[in-house]
């Protein structure tokens, strides 16, 4: 069975996060203001949410493990993927454009609402008869 995220890809993603964080730390304050360093790191985290959320509808579950019909399962995965992609984009935009004092709160609320919508849809799908 082929997994959607092999270990090598996950390690590469972790390396990109660590390298980006180190580069932003190195660039601050000589080349980049501390504010923009924070904003860019937050935007990177938003992009990571978008990337992983985009994979959700593409990952398949074996039919034996399904708790509802395959159609409901795939519709739920699509909804969760779109919800979290939009939440990640909202987080990214909040990191770039919201006032510095409120950017984490605004981004966190947007992402939390997207996550709550995805979770509620998943719980609703579990209650559907297979």
Secondary structure, 3 states (H helix, E strand, C coil): CCCCCCHHHHHHHHHHHHHHHHHHHHHECCCECHHHHHHHHHHHHHHHHHHHHHHHCCCCCCHHHCCCCHHHHHHHHHHHHHHHHHHHHHHHHHHHHCCCCCHHHHHHHHHHHHHHHHHHHHHHHHCCCC
